[in-house]
């Protein structure tokens, strides 16, 4: 895989990662609620690590070739987004002191891993976008190694972007409760809307 291919993938990947979605909403909420941004980002990246491992093992190809399984995974991810979005709308994040909420560190990590693991945007990347950058002929590295390399590059992009978003949210909105509520409500509404759209779309296709 040459440097041109890597740069092209990096450009497309950064574009996808920089589009606000469920991952952004979660890391912003974690920063505003006083939870560890580092743990939230680590959880999100861990979800994509699982995607990378499955893709490198060839399971992504099997999923892409099974419409029923792909639909089930998409519906599960969309339903989780709807639930998460509704939860955010009911309890929008406001700046809090870290000492009161650091007791649920493990939950912060697990929720992040679940969000990215079921994120339909993540499924799209690994099932549709990433394979387009794999070199299958005259390549120095086998396809699984190329897949793992691109997956690691995606994880690095996620870590850098999400950590920046979380830290900026805490610093810029930490002293502005009204603005913090507005941002988290917008994120929650976006998650609920995206999840509902994907559910309706998949159920309509399934019907």
C-alpha positions as CSV (number, residue, x, y, z in Angstrom):
1,X,0.0,0.0,0.0
2,X,1.6,3.3,-1.1
3,X,1.6,6.6,0.6
4,X,-1.0,8.0,-1.9
5,X,-3.5,5.4,-0.9
6,X,-2.9,6.1,2.8
7,X,-3.3,9.9,2.3
8,X,-6.5,9.4,0.4
9,X,-7.9,7.1,3.1
10,X,-6.8,9.6,5.8
11,X,-8.6,12.4,4.0
12,X,-11.9,10.5,3.7
13,X,-11.6,9.1,7.2
14,X,-11.0,12.5,8.8
15,X,-14.0,13.8,6.9
16,X,-16.2,11.1,8.3
17,X,-14.8,11.4,11.9
18,X,-15.2,15.2,11.9
19,X,-18.9,14.9,11.0
20,X,-20.8,15.3,14.4
21,X,-22.7,12.2,15.4
22,X,-23.2,9.8,18.3
23,X,-19.5,9.7,19.1
24,X,-19.3,13.5,19.3
25,X,-22.4,13.7,21.4
26,X,-21.1,11.2,23.9
27,X,-17.6,12.7,24.4
28,X,-19.2,16.2,24.7
29,X,-21.6,14.9,27.3
30,X,-18.8,13.2,29.2
31,X,-16.8,16.4,29.3
32,X,-19.7,18.5,30.5
33,X,-20.8,16.0,33.2
34,X,-17.4,15.9,34.7
35,X,-16.6,12.4,33.5
36,X,-13.1,11.6,32.2
37,X,-12.8,12.6,28.6
38,X,-9.9,10.2,28.3
39,X,-12.0,7.2,29.5
40,X,-14.8,8.2,27.1
41,X,-12.5,8.4,24.2
42,X,-10.8,5.1,25.1
43,X,-14.1,3.4,25.2
44,X,-15.0,4.8,21.8
45,X,-11.7,3.7,20.3
46,X,-12.1,0.3,21.8
47,X,-15.3,-0.2,19.9
48,X,-13.5,0.6,16.7
49,X,-10.7,-1.8,17.7
50,X,-13.3,-4.6,17.8
51,X,-14.4,-3.5,14.3
52,X,-10.8,-3.6,13.1
53,X,-10.2,-7.0,14.5
54,X,-13.4,-8.4,13.0
55,X,-12.6,-6.8,9.6
56,X,-9.0,-8.1,9.6
57,X,-10.3,-11.6,10.4
58,X,-12.6,-11.4,7.4
59,X,-15.9,-11.3,9.3
60,X,-16.7,-7.9,7.8
61,X,-17.0,-9.6,4.4
62,X,-19.3,-12.2,5.8
63,X,-21.5,-9.5,7.4
64,X,-21.6,-7.5,4.2
65,X,-22.7,-10.7,2.3
66,X,-25.5,-11.4,4.7
67,X,-28.3,-8.9,4.3
68,X,-30.2,-10.3,7.3
69,X,-27.2,-10.0,9.6
70,X,-26.3,-6.5,8.3
71,X,-29.9,-5.4,8.8
72,X,-30.0,-6.8,12.4
73,X,-26.7,-5.0,13.3
74,X,-27.9,-1.7,11.7
75,X,-31.3,-1.9,13.5
76,X,-29.6,-2.6,16.8
77,X,-27.3,0.3,16.4
78,X,-30.1,2.6,15.3
79,X,-32.3,1.6,18.2
80,X,-29.5,2.3,20.6
81,X,-29.0,5.7,19.1
82,X,-32.7,6.4,19.5
83,X,-32.6,5.3,23.2
84,X,-29.4,7.3,23.8
85,X,-30.7,10.4,22.1
86,X,-33.9,10.3,24.1
87,X,-31.9,9.9,27.3
88,X,-29.8,12.9,26.4
89,X,-32.9,15.0,25.7
90,X,-34.4,14.0,29.1
91,X,-31.3,14.8,31.0
92,X,-29.1,17.3,29.0
93,X,-25.5,17.5,30.2
94,X,-24.6,20.5,32.4
95,X,-21.2,21.3,33.8
96,X,-20.5,19.3,37.0
97,X,-17.7,18.7,39.4
98,X,-15.7,15.6,38.6
99,X,-15.6,14.3,42.1
100,X,-19.3,13.5,42.2
101,X,-19.3,11.4,39.1
102,X,-16.0,9.7,38.8
103,X,-17.3,6.6,40.6
104,X,-18.9,5.3,37.4
105,X,-15.6,5.2,35.4
106,X,-16.2,1.6,34.2
107,X,-19.7,2.6,32.9
108,X,-18.1,5.6,31.0
109,X,-15.8,3.2,29.2
110,X,-18.4,0.6,28.5
111,X,-20.9,3.0,27.1
112,X,-18.3,4.5,24.8
113,X,-17.4,1.1,23.5
114,X,-21.0,0.2,23.0
115,X,-21.8,3.5,21.1
116,X,-18.9,3.1,18.7
117,X,-19.4,-0.7,18.4
118,X,-23.0,-0.3,17.3
119,X,-22.6,3.0,15.5
120,X,-24.0,2.7,12.0
121,X,-21.4,5.2,10.7
122,X,-18.7,2.8,11.9
123,X,-20.4,-0.1,10.2
124,X,-20.5,2.0,7.0
125,X,-16.8,2.7,7.2
126,X,-15.7,-0.8,7.7
127,X,-18.1,-2.5,5.3
128,X,-18.2,0.0,2.5
129,X,-15.5,2.7,2.7
130,X,-12.4,0.8,4.0
131,X,-12.4,-2.0,1.4
132,X,-12.1,0.5,-1.4
133,X,-8.6,1.3,-0.3
134,X,-7.3,-2.2,0.0
135,X,-4.8,-3.4,-2.7
136,X,-5.6,-6.9,-3.7
137,X,-3.1,-7.4,-6.5
138,X,0.7,-6.9,-6.4
139,X,0.5,-5.8,-2.8
140,X,3.4,-6.2,-0.4
141,X,1.1,-6.8,2.6
142,X,-1.8,-9.3,2.7
143,X,-5.3,-7.9,2.8
144,X,-5.8,-8.7,6.6
145,X,-2.6,-6.7,7.4
146,X,-3.8,-3.8,5.2
147,X,-7.2,-3.9,6.9
148,X,-5.6,-3.8,10.3
149,X,-3.3,-0.9,9.3
150,X,-6.2,1.2,8.0
151,X,-8.2,0.3,11.1
152,X,-5.5,1.5,13.3
153,X,-5.2,4.7,11.3
154,X,-9.0,5.3,11.8
155,X,-8.6,4.6,15.6
156,X,-5.8,7.2,15.8
157,X,-8.0,9.8,14.0
158,X,-10.9,9.1,16.3
159,X,-8.7,9.4,19.4
160,X,-7.3,12.8,18.2
161,X,-10.5,14.3,17.1
162,X,-12.7,13.1,20.0
163,X,-10.2,14.1,22.7
164,X,-10.0,17.6,21.1
165,X,-13.8,17.8,21.0
166,X,-14.2,16.7,24.6
167,X,-11.5,19.0,26.0
168,X,-12.9,22.0,24.1
169,X,-16.4,21.3,25.2
170,X,-15.3,21.2,28.8
171,X,-13.3,24.4,28.5
172,X,-15.6,26.4,26.3
173,X,-18.9,25.3,27.8
174,X,-17.9,24.5,31.3
175,X,-18.9,28.0,32.6
176,X,-21.9,28.3,30.3
177,X,-24.7,26.0,31.6
178,X,-27.3,27.3,29.1
179,X,-25.0,26.8,26.2
180,X,-24.1,23.4,27.4
181,X,-27.7,22.3,27.6
182,X,-28.3,23.7,24.1
183,X,-25.4,21.8,22.7
184,X,-26.2,18.5,24.4
185,X,-29.9,18.8,23.4
186,X,-28.9,19.4,19.8
187,X,-26.7,16.3,19.9
188,X,-29.4,14.2,21.5
189,X,-31.9,15.3,18.9
190,X,-29.4,14.5,16.2
191,X,-28.8,11.0,17.6
192,X,-32.6,10.4,18.0
193,X,-33.3,11.7,14.4
194,X,-30.5,9.6,12.8
195,X,-31.5,6.5,14.7
196,X,-35.2,6.9,13.8
197,X,-34.3,7.5,10.1
198,X,-32.1,4.4,10.0
199,X,-34.8,2.3,11.7
200,X,-37.5,3.5,9.3
201,X,-35.2,3.0,6.3
202,X,-34.1,-0.5,7.3
203,X,-37.6,-1.7,8.3
204,X,-39.0,-0.3,5.0
205,X,-36.3,-2.2,3.0
206,X,-36.9,-5.3,5.0
207,X,-40.6,-5.0,4.3
